[in-house]
Amino acid sequence: GYIGGAFVGGGTGVLTLSDDGSEFTRPVVIDVATGAVRDLEPGAKWGSEGFDISPDGRTLLTEVNEDGYSKIVLRDVATGKLLPGPKLPMGVITGAKFSPDGTKIGLSLSTSTSGGDAWSYDLKTGTLTRWTDSELAGLDVAKLSEPTLFRYPTFDGRQIPAFIYRPKGKRGKLPVVIQIHGGPESQEQPSFNPRRQSWVNELGAAVIIPNVRGSTGYGKTYLGLDNAEKREDSVKDIGALLDWVARQPDLDASRVAVVGQSYGGYMVLAVAGHYNDRIAGAIDLYGISDWVTFLQNTEGYRRDGRRAEYGDERDPRMRAVFDAIGPIRMSPKMKKPMMVFQGANDPRVPRSESEQMVARLRAQGTEVWYVLAKDEGHGISRKANQEAVRATEVMFLKKVLAVE
């Protein structure tokens, strides 16, 4: 893969970000005449996600994702030598560029306690300046939680990265909400997220956001660990997280809920099937309930791309795997309450995926809260719908986690 491109060296080379021959995307210079590649960061340990070059063409700025947190790294283009750069607050960059005169860097940054704000870094003085304080709609910043990064062991000895948000000043064992990202080619990062903060403050819950195998940000090998027939290995990573929760003196393993959307919705359904006795409830938002019907019914423009990630249901061997791991076939084990949300016009995960799951669960007597938005697609875009769904989530979580 390649990200971006810019001429350097008076037009003799093209600088780009590439993962060719590397676990991580890093800056390289490709010689225009010969095609030879000069690696500016051999043995990169973390991936670069964006770059800019100073107006004089001498300095490279890369936005590096280090364990979910953003860093700005500066290098000399000609030699690759590291140069002094800013020490940023713990958060996520959403853009960074040199000023027209090359004396400063402008950037936007989101943290767990602030929305996207504008900052600048003076290359000469080393001064980092915050220019804006984003409106948080009246939220008390002092009550917002900063996450802690941790790792937990899973079934094959790997260490799975995760962030945990804990409420301030709470005593006793805390209920737990585990939020699993979609994608699966995605990554949870510690940017501003009012939904998580509401669970921490309104429920008094510890909120855990894991980056199970298959997540981006940890190298190509990690990204491919859940492909095709290895799909349920990522579900086992959540089982290992439940083990970790049970070992924590301040967390209540009897009051754990799992939440996920899209692919994360599949993960929630699979967790509800495999670990039903270890959760108190689940929230599935437009998740995949049957791999075969999903691949057959998702819009044609994306079907082949999904088959490359998940496997091809037309292959008898892969179809047998899908038949074994499809959440809808685990429905008899799903006894704990579940909330399901679906957009009626979803082209990615069709409405039928949620409704066949809801019908199966209700037929067997499992409590289901089904929320259908007739004017939504894949996600929740309209403000009124967002408010309705988020309020329903909190009501559901209060019930299953026994929170007053």
Stockholm file with secondary structure:
# STOCKHOLM 1.0

chainA/1-404         GYIGGAFVGGGTGVLTLSDDGSEFTRPVVIDVATGAVRDLEPGAKWGSEGFDISPDGRTLLTEVNEDGYSKIVLRDVATGKLLPGPKLPMGVITGAKFSPDGTKIGLSLSTSTSGGDAWSYDLKTGTLTRWTDSELAGLDVAKLSEPTLFRYPTFDGRQIPAFIYRPKGKRGKLPVVIQIHGGPESQEQPSFNPRRQSWVNELGAAVIIPNVRGSTGYGKTYLGLDNAEKREDSVKDIGALLDWVARQPDLDASRVAVVGQSYGGYMVLAVAGHYNDRIAGAIDLYGISDWVTFLQNTEGYRRDGRRAEYGDERDPRMRAVFDAIGPIRMSPKMKKPMMVFQGANDPRVPRSESEQMVARLRAQGTEVWYVLAKDEGHGISRKANQEAVRATEVMFLKKVLAVE
#=GR chainA/1-404 SS CEEEEEEEGGGTEEEEEECTTSSSCEEEEEETTTCCEEESSTTCSSEEEEEEECTTSCEEEEEEEETTEEEEEEEETTTCCEECCCCCCSEEEEEEEECTTSSEEEEEEEETTEEEEEEEEETTTCCEEECCCCCCTTCCGGGCCCCEEEEEECTTSCEEEEEEECCTTCCSCEEEEEEECSSSSCCCCCSCCHHHHHHHHHHCCEEEEECCTTCTTSCHHHHTTTSGGGHHHHHHHHHHHHHHHHTCTTEEEEEEEEEEETHHHHHHHHHHHHSGGGCSEEEEESCCSCHHHHHHHSCHHHHHHHHHHHCCTTSHHHHHHHHHHCGGGGGGGCCSCEEEEEETTCSSSCHHHHHHHHHHHHHTTCCEEEEEETTCCSSCCSHHHHHHHHHHHHHHHHHHTTCC
#=GC SS_cons         CEEEEEEEGGGTEEEEEECTTSSSCEEEEEETTTCCEEESSTTCSSEEEEEEECTTSCEEEEEEEETTEEEEEEEETTTCCEECCCCCCSEEEEEEEECTTSSEEEEEEEETTEEEEEEEEETTTCCEEECCCCCCTTCCGGGCCCCEEEEEECTTSCEEEEEEECCTTCCSCEEEEEEECSSSSCCCCCSCCHHHHHHHHHHCCEEEEECCTTCTTSCHHHHTTTSGGGHHHHHHHHHHHHHHHHTCTTEEEEEEEEEEETHHHHHHHHHHHHSGGGCSEEEEESCCSCHHHHHHHSCHHHHHHHHHHHCCTTSHHHHHHHHHHCGGGGGGGCCSCEEEEEETTCSSSCHHHHHHHHHHHHHTTCCEEEEEETTCCSSCCSHHHHHHHHHHHHHHHHHHTTCC
//
